[in-house]
Amino acid sequence: MISSSIIWIALGGAFGAITRYAVSLIVGYPYGTLTVNIVGSFLMGLLFIYLNQKGLDRWQPFLLIGLLGGFTTFSAFSLDTFKLYEDGRLMMAGIYVFASVFLSLIALIIGMVVAREVFA
């Protein structure tokens, strides 16, 4: 049986992805992505603190993982980085930022090279 959290995450993710697409149409390339990343990160920080302070943790799967995760995965990356920083794990936060950005770009390039060879 599928847990209710999974369903809420899926619903939030669908709404987030639709919203991301709408913003990209309205704002245009590449500023739509930039806008989504900045707004999503702001909302992730705002809602994370608000939900924790108000004891509304049950909304985290829908709002944080689903809605904002679907809107922008950059917001989840930003929150993870801040949590490492807040826990005093500064070196790990720096490594995480560097590895996330650098390795993701390398993976993208490798994926493109492989796709060009395989699907050309």
NORJOVEN-V863176 format. One record per residue. N is the residue number from 1. RES is the residue in one letter. PHI is phi in radians with two decimals (none if undefined). OMEGA is omega in degrees with one decimal (none if undefined). Layout:
BEGIN
n=N res=RES phi=PHI omega=OMEGA
n=N res=RES phi=PHI omega=OMEGA
END
This chain:
BEGIN
n=1 res=M phi=none omega=179.5
n=2 res=I phi=-1.41 omega=-180.0
n=3 res=S phi=-1.27 omega=-179.6
n=4 res=S phi=-1.13 omega=178.0
n=5 res=S phi=-1.07 omega=-179.9
n=6 res=I phi=-1.09 omega=179.9
n=7 res=I phi=-1.13 omega=179.4
n=8 res=W phi=-1.13 omega=177.2
n=9 res=I phi=-1.10 omega=179.8
n=10 res=A phi=-1.10 omega=178.5
n=11 res=L phi=-1.11 omega=177.8
n=12 res=G phi=-1.07 omega=178.7
n=13 res=G phi=-1.08 omega=177.7
n=14 res=A phi=-1.11 omega=178.5
n=15 res=F phi=-1.11 omega=179.6
n=16 res=G phi=-1.11 omega=-179.4
n=17 res=A phi=-1.15 omega=177.6
n=18 res=I phi=-1.10 omega=179.7
n=19 res=T phi=-1.15 omega=177.8
n=20 res=R phi=-1.04 omega=179.8
n=21 res=Y phi=-1.09 omega=179.4
n=22 res=A phi=-1.09 omega=179.4
n=23 res=V phi=-1.10 omega=-179.4
n=24 res=S phi=-1.13 omega=176.4
n=25 res=L phi=-1.23 omega=-177.2
n=26 res=I phi=-1.27 omega=-174.0
n=27 res=V phi=-1.50 omega=179.5
n=28 res=G phi=1.59 omega=-178.4
n=29 res=Y phi=-1.36 omega=-11.3
n=30 res=P phi=-1.59 omega=-174.3
n=31 res=Y phi=-1.22 omega=176.1
n=32 res=G phi=-1.09 omega=178.9
n=33 res=T phi=-1.13 omega=178.6
n=34 res=L phi=-1.06 omega=179.4
n=35 res=T phi=-1.06 omega=-179.9
n=36 res=V phi=-1.06 omega=-178.9
n=37 res=N phi=-1.11 omega=-178.4
n=38 res=I phi=-1.24 omega=-179.8
n=39 res=V phi=-1.12 omega=179.3
n=40 res=G phi=-1.09 omega=178.3
n=41 res=S phi=-1.17 omega=176.7
n=42 res=F phi=-1.04 omega=-178.9
n=43 res=L phi=-1.13 omega=178.1
n=44 res=M phi=-1.08 omega=178.8
n=45 res=G phi=-1.13 omega=-179.0
n=46 res=L phi=-1.05 omega=-176.4
n=47 res=L phi=-1.24 omega=179.2
n=48 res=F phi=-1.04 omega=179.4
n=49 res=I phi=-1.17 omega=-177.7
n=50 res=Y phi=-1.02 omega=-177.6
n=51 res=L phi=-1.10 omega=178.8
n=52 res=N phi=-1.18 omega=-178.3
n=53 res=Q phi=-1.19 omega=-177.8
n=54 res=K phi=-1.61 omega=-179.7
n=55 res=G phi=1.20 omega=-178.0
n=56 res=L phi=-1.82 omega=-177.7
n=57 res=D phi=-0.99 omega=-177.8
n=58 res=R phi=-1.11 omega=179.1
n=59 res=W phi=-1.50 omega=-177.3
n=60 res=Q phi=-1.05 omega=179.5
n=61 res=P phi=-1.00 omega=-178.9
n=62 res=F phi=-1.22 omega=-172.3
n=63 res=L phi=-1.38 omega=-174.4
n=64 res=L phi=-1.46 omega=-177.4
n=65 res=I phi=-1.29 omega=-176.9
n=66 res=G phi=-1.35 omega=-173.6
n=67 res=L phi=-1.05 omega=-177.5
n=68 res=L phi=-1.32 omega=174.6
n=69 res=G phi=-1.13 omega=176.2
n=70 res=G phi=-1.31 omega=178.9
n=71 res=F phi=-1.23 omega=177.5
n=72 res=T phi=-2.83 omega=175.1
n=73 res=T phi=-1.29 omega=177.1
n=74 res=F phi=-1.08 omega=179.3
n=75 res=S phi=-1.15 omega=177.4
n=76 res=A phi=-1.17 omega=175.8
n=77 res=F phi=-1.04 omega=179.8
n=78 res=S phi=-1.09 omega=179.8
n=79 res=L phi=-1.14 omega=178.6
n=80 res=D phi=-1.03 omega=179.1
n=81 res=T phi=-1.08 omega=-179.6
n=82 res=F phi=-1.13 omega=178.9
n=83 res=K phi=-1.06 omega=176.8
n=84 res=L phi=-1.07 omega=178.1
n=85 res=Y phi=-1.07 omega=-178.3
n=86 res=E phi=-1.10 omega=177.8
n=87 res=D phi=-1.36 omega=179.9
n=88 res=G phi=1.41 omega=-179.1
n=89 res=R phi=-1.69 omega=-174.2
n=90 res=L phi=-1.09 omega=179.5
n=91 res=M phi=-1.09 omega=179.2
n=92 res=M phi=-1.12 omega=177.9
n=93 res=A phi=-1.07 omega=178.4
n=94 res=G phi=-1.11 omega=177.7
n=95 res=I phi=-1.10 omega=-179.6
n=96 res=Y phi=-1.09 omega=179.0
n=97 res=V phi=-1.11 omega=-179.1
n=98 res=F phi=-1.04 omega=-177.6
n=99 res=A phi=-1.12 omega=-178.7
n=100 res=S phi=-1.09 omega=-177.5
n=101 res=V phi=-1.26 omega=-175.0
n=102 res=F phi=-1.13 omega=-177.5
n=103 res=L phi=-1.19 omega=176.3
n=104 res=S phi=-1.15 omega=177.2
n=105 res=L phi=-1.14 omega=177.5
n=106 res=I phi=-1.08 omega=179.2
n=107 res=A phi=-1.08 omega=177.2
n=108 res=L phi=-1.06 omega=-179.3
n=109 res=I phi=-1.10 omega=178.8
n=110 res=I phi=-1.08 omega=177.6
n=111 res=G phi=-1.04 omega=179.1
n=112 res=M phi=-1.16 omega=178.7
n=113 res=V phi=-1.10 omega=178.5
n=114 res=V phi=-1.07 omega=-179.3
n=115 res=A phi=-1.09 omega=179.1
n=116 res=R phi=-1.13 omega=178.8
n=117 res=E phi=-1.33 omega=-174.7
n=118 res=V phi=-1.34 omega=-173.0
n=119 res=F phi=-1.78 omega=-177.8
n=120 res=A phi=-1.26 omega=none
END
